[in-house]
Amino acid sequence: MTNKSWAQPAGLGVVSLLVLVVLWAGMARAGQVAWLEYSNARFGYIFFHPVYFEPQPEADNGDGRRFLAPEYEAEASAWGSVLLAPSLENEFQQVQGYLIQGGASVTYSSKGEDWFVLSGYAPDGRIYYRRTILQDGMLASFILTYPEVHKNFFAPVVELMAMHLRFAE
């Protein structure tokens, strides 16, 4: 869905406690902003975004849409697809390869049985965060990109977006 070729197919010590408190405070601030729900009829996923992200028209094929936050120079895209790779692990490897081949760096990755996350820097120096989830052979993904100057602002936003990406029940 996104138009960026590099993104095609998301014991406690004193320091740890401080990081958790700062993250919690940021999430509380992000939670104070109104959030909207985008439900995709074609693939059955739900994507939450802050109200300051302006929804763009849905893609012609109905797989998702872009959301722009001009005030923060940020963009989010959410889309669904069918898992064509033999496994989610293969999908993860393919996406990571596309990112790197397109000039992006991957500074963080994590994966579970039915999800994966890739994050780093896009070729233009902007931060990206991509999360993909899997259910019954269907994928739902979102990617958020924003300037590094807004890193602290978007950290809790990314956390909430990631927590709430899901398939409808």
Secondary structure, 3 states (H helix, E strand, C coil): CCCCHHHCCCCCCHHHHHHHHHHHHHHHHHHHCCEEEEECCCCCEEEEEECCCEECCCCCCCCEEEEEEHHHCEEEEEEEEECCCCCHHHHHHHHHHHHHHCCCEEEEEEEECCEEEEEEECCCCCEEEEEEEEECCEEEEEEEEECHHHHHHHHHHHHHHHHHCEECC
